[in-house]
């Protein structure tokens, strides 16, 4: 498992040294970061802080002069430089590897959108801009394989811990479809407060704050439940939640297109941040689609990394072998979906096998590779005369894993038994209706 340490930071220039302890490791420091890095030895560290730290000065720290800003990029650079100053001047002596990790990219400082009126700067915007932005950053920076996330909430303030925790839960729940994902949430005991100076020095020098594990769990798969304006993507979302393997392969998103959509919206968001002196005003937020597109993007990253099969999607026609493999890879951790989907796919395989062996024109059409409505093949095999329905009930569509006989077509290509949809608009409509009504 790849191990990642994630820490939200409020204002580090107010923190004072004290001894922290975690997993048998003790260190005196102004932050939990040195002791956690020493104990956990993570491959990657993400520090999330806010743009409201721009121009911050506390007791002459950091030694960076405040300035009036003209562009938002200057705000981000200012905050990053101050956090680097803190790591280099306040923490590096506690753990020398931190500077090296910062230089080689193992430690990344993410400056996210904040909000509030402060002496150093005034930032106007929506609190949920932080969530959307953090979700996007995590979707691009989190590993796409098996991973172990340590989230230390000790130094987070206001909305940061809650929204960061929520973002991680949502993304890891998607990775969990094909990966093993563990989330460990940490928080230290509180720093001593309210003492006179002499008394405080004595207490701090003899106090050890233990970093506690408040949550440690392996995540279960968690589908996406929100709809987007793109109906094909909405159909794909429904396929994952409802166990619709052929819908999944037909409308599987292309990762480059998803990234383009995300990058375009992020660019518009950043362009519409008005910066004047020490006043930042975000003129627009993220669209309702953005957070869902970001989740889909991370899901596709994880799927594509897990098996070469996903790199070949989307496909208009897929073999029954592919659908069975897909069920094993994607739906195996949601037992209900695995059982139902396997049953429906195997029934189709059995019907086609029997149809090939049976004498008659339908069997001949199959052997020469003609594409046939599955309902007709079923009627031929079972000696039935079931008529195609004019209107399909979404309940039936979901109950049969989207493999309803009135909609799917079968074709033989060598040994492969291929399935496809012809009326894709109808499939999209049913997928959406079965999910959102």
N, C-alpha and C positions, 0 to 999 in steps of 0.2 A: 504493500500500500504506500502511496505517496503521501507524505505528511505535510500539511500546510497549517501555519499559525496565522490567525487573523485577529487583529486588535483594533477596536475603535478608540481613538484618543480625543479627549476634550482639549483642555489647555495644559500642556505638559510643563509650562513654565511656572506653574503654581505648585508643582509636586516637590516633595522634600524626601531626602533619603531615609530609608528604614529597611530593616531586614525582612526579606520575603523568603518563604520556604515553599518548595513544591517537590513532591516525590523524592524526599530525602536530600534535596539540594537547597543550600541556603546561600543568599547573597544580599549584601546591603546595596541598595540602589534607589534612585528616584522613580523607578518604574519596575513593573513585573517582567518587562521584556528580557533583560539579561538572564534571570534565573530560568525563565521558561525556555529560552533558546538553548541554554546550557543543558537543561534536563531533557527536552524533547528532541533536540537536533533536527528541526524541520528542514525540509528541502526548500521551502518557500515561505516568506513572511509578507503579509499584506497589512500595512498600517493605514487605516481609514481616518482621515481628519477632515475638518471643514474649512471652507473658504473664509469663514468668519474669524479665522486666526490671522488673516492678513494684517500687517502693521502691529501685531500684538507686542507689547513690551511689559515685562514684569520684573521689577527690581533690576533694571538694566540688562535683562536677558531677553532675547538674544542680542548680540552686538550688531544688529542690522538696522539701519536707519529707516524709520517709517517714510512712506512716500505717497504721492497722489498718483492714482492709476488711470490709464487711458484705455487699456484693453484687459479683457478677462484673463488672457494668458499670462499677463504680468501678475495678476492676483495669485494664480496657481503657482507660478514660479516663486513668488514671495513666501507663500506658506511652505512650500517644499524646502526652500533654503533655510527657513527657521526650524523646521523639524529636523533637517540634516544637522543644523547647528546643535540642537538639543542632543541628538544621538552622539555626535562627535565630541561634545564638551561635557555632557552630563552622564552619559551611559557607557561610552567606549572604554573608560578606565575600569569599569565593572566587568566588562566582557569584551576583550580586544577584537574578537572575530566580527563584531557588529559592523565596524567600518569596512572590513573586507567584504562582508556580505552585502553591504549597501553599494559598494563599487561594482561588484560582479552581478548585480541585479537580483540576488536572492531576497533582498529586502526592497520592497516597493512602497512608495508613499503615494497614496491616492487622495487627492483633494476633491472632496465631494461638495455639492451645493448645500449650503446651510441657510439659516434665516435668523434675523434678530438685529436689534439696535444695540450697538456697543460703542464704547469710547473710541476704539481703534477703527471701527468700520460699521457701516449700516448695510445690511443685506435684506432685500425684499424678494419674496418668492413663496412657492408652495413647499411645505415640509415634505410632501411626497416626491418632489424632485430628487431628494436625497435617495429615496427608495429606488426609483426608476434608474437613476444614475449608477448606484451601487449594484443593482441587479445586472445592468449591462456590463460593468467592469468585471464582476464575478463570472459572468457567462463567457468572457473571453480569456480570463486569467486562471480560473480553476482548472485543474487537470481533468481530462476526460476519461481517465481510467479509474481503477480502484483507488480510493483516497480516504484519508483520515484527517478530519478538520478539527483543529483546536481553536475555539473561539473564546478569547479572554475578554470579559466584559468589565474588568476592574476599572478601567480608565474612561469608559464611555459615558457620555452625558446626554440628558434630555431624550430626544427621539432616536439617537444613534443606535443604542443596543437593541431596542425592539425591532426597528426596521432592518437592521443588518441580520439579526437572527431570523426574521421572517424571510428575507431574501435567500439566505442559505438553506432554510428548510425547503423552500419551493424548488430550488435548483437541484439540491441533493436528492430530493424525492423523484426527480426525473432521471438523474444519473443512476439511481438505484434499480431502474428497470433492467440494466445490463451490467451494473458494477456493484461491488461491495462498498458501501459508504458508511463511515462512522462519524458521528458528530459528538464532540466532547466540549461542553460549555464550562468555563472556569470563571471564578470570581474570588478575589482575595477578601480577607476580613478587612473591616474599615480602618482607615488611618486614624490614630488618636486625635481628638479634637477638643477644644474648649479649655485647655490648660494654660497657665501662665508660662512665660518663656523658660524660666529656670526649671520649673516642674516638668514642662514638656520635653526639654532636652534629656532629662533623666529617664522619663518614661519611654521616649523613642529609642534611646540607647539600649534599653533592656527588653524591648518588645519585638517579637517576631510575628509577622502577619502570615498566616497560612493561606495559600491559594487553594481553594476548595473546588472539587468537581461537583457542579450542581446538576449536570446532566451528562449521561454517557450512553449512547444508544446507536444501534445499527438501523439505518433508515429503510423503511419499506417504500415500494414504488408509490408515487403520488401523481396521478394524471393531471393534465391541465383542464380546467373547467370553464375558462373564459373564452368567449367567441371573439373573432376578429372580423374586419370588414371584408377580407378576402375569403370568399366562400370555399375555395379549394383548401386553404389552410384550415378553415373551420371544420371541413369534412375530415381532414387528417387528425385534428384534435379529437374529434368524436371517435375516430377509429381506435385511438389509443385507450380512451376511457371505456369504450363499449366492446372492445375485442372484435374489430372488423378487419381481418387481415388483408382482404383484397382491396378495400378502401385505403388501407395503410400503404400498400405498394403502389397503388394507382396515383395517389395524391401526395406521395412522399416529397417533402420540400427539398429544393436544391440549396445547399448551404451558402453558396456564393450569392444567390439572390437574397436570401435572408440577411446576410451581412451587409449587402448594399442598402437594403431598406433601413436597417438599423443605423448604419453610418450616415445616411442622408438625414434621418430625423435628428440624430445627435448633433450633426453639423448645424442644422437649423436652430436647434435649442441653444447651442453655444453662440451662434450669430446674433441671436435675439437677447443677449445679455447686455444691458446698457451699463457702462462703467464710466463714472465721472468723479474723479478725485477719490474720496473715501465713501462713495455711495454706489452700491451694486443693486441693479433692479432687473430681475428676469421678466422679460416681456411676454414670454409664452412658456408653457409647460410641455410635458410630453403628451402625446396622444394616448387615447385609451388602448390602442393596439400595441403600443411600444413594449410594455412589460410582457405581454403575451408573446410577441415576436422574439423577444430576448430569451424567454424560456424555451421556445421552440428551437432557437439557434443552439442553445446549450445541449438540448436533447439530441439534436442531429449530430453535434460534435461527438457526443458520447456514443451514439449508435454507430456512426461511421468508424470510430476508433475500435469498436468492439468486434466487428466482423466485416469481412470484405463484401458480404452480400449487400449491405446497406449502401455501399459505394456505387452499386449498379442500379439503384433506384432513383427516380420513379420508372416504372415499366407499365406499358398498356396491357401486356400479357405476361403472366407469371405461371410457373409450373406449380403443380400441387406439392412437389417436393420443397419448393421455396416457401410455400405457405406453411407447411409443417415445420420447416426450420425456423421460420419467423415466429411461430407460436412457441417453440422451445426457447427462443432467445428473448422474446419481449414479454410474453404473457405468463411465463412459468412461475413468477412470484405472486401473481394474482390467480390463485388456484381456480376460482370460479370461471374466469375467462379462459384459462388454459383447458379446462375440462370441456367447456362448450365448444370452443373453437376447434379443438382436436377432433371432437365427435363430428362436427359438420364437415370438416375437410375430408375425413376418412370416409364418410358416407358418400361424398361425391366421387372419391377415388374408386370405391367399390361399385357404384352404379356404372361408371365409365368402363371399368374392367368387364362387367357383365354384358354391357352393350356391345363391346368389341367382339365378344365370343358368340353373341346371338346372331342367328341368320336373319337377314333383312336389309332393306335399302339404307336404313339409318346406320347400321353397322358398316356398310360399304362407304358411306359418306365420311364416317369417322376415320376409317382406315386411309382414305386418300387425303386426309388433312383438311376437310371442309369445316368451317366454323359453324357451330350449331347452338341453338338456344338450349340450355340445359334442361328446361322443362320438357322439350320434345324428346331428348335422350332419356329422361326419366320415364316419361310415358311409354316409350318404346321398350325399355327394360322391364318395367313393371306391368306392362299390358294395361295401362291406364289411359284415360282420356280427359285429363285435367286441363281446363282452359286457362289461358293467360289472363290474369286479372287486369282490369282497367286501372284500378287504384290499389296501391300497396299500403297496408297498414304499417306505420313505423315500428309498431310493437313486433310484428312478424319479421321485419327487417333486422331488428336487433336480436330477436330470439334465435335467428338462424345465422348469426355472425356476419350479416351483410351478404351471405351467399344464398340469396333467395332465388329459386329456380326461374322465376319470371324475368330476372335481370341479368344473370350471368350466362356467358357463352363459353363453350368448350371446343378445343381443337387439339388434335394429335400432331406432334412434330417429332418423328422418330419414337423414342421411348417416353418423351415428355408429354404429360397431359396438361395443357395450358388453359388457364381461365382468364376471362376478361369481362369488362363491362362495355356495352355499346352506348347505352343512354347514360352518359356520365352526369349530365345535368340532373337527371332524376335521382341518381345515386347521391349526388351532393345534397339535393333537397331532402332526401330521406335521412342522410347522416346528420344534417343540421337539425331537422325536426325531431329526430330520436334523442337528441342531446339537449336542445333548448326549447323545443315546442314550437 
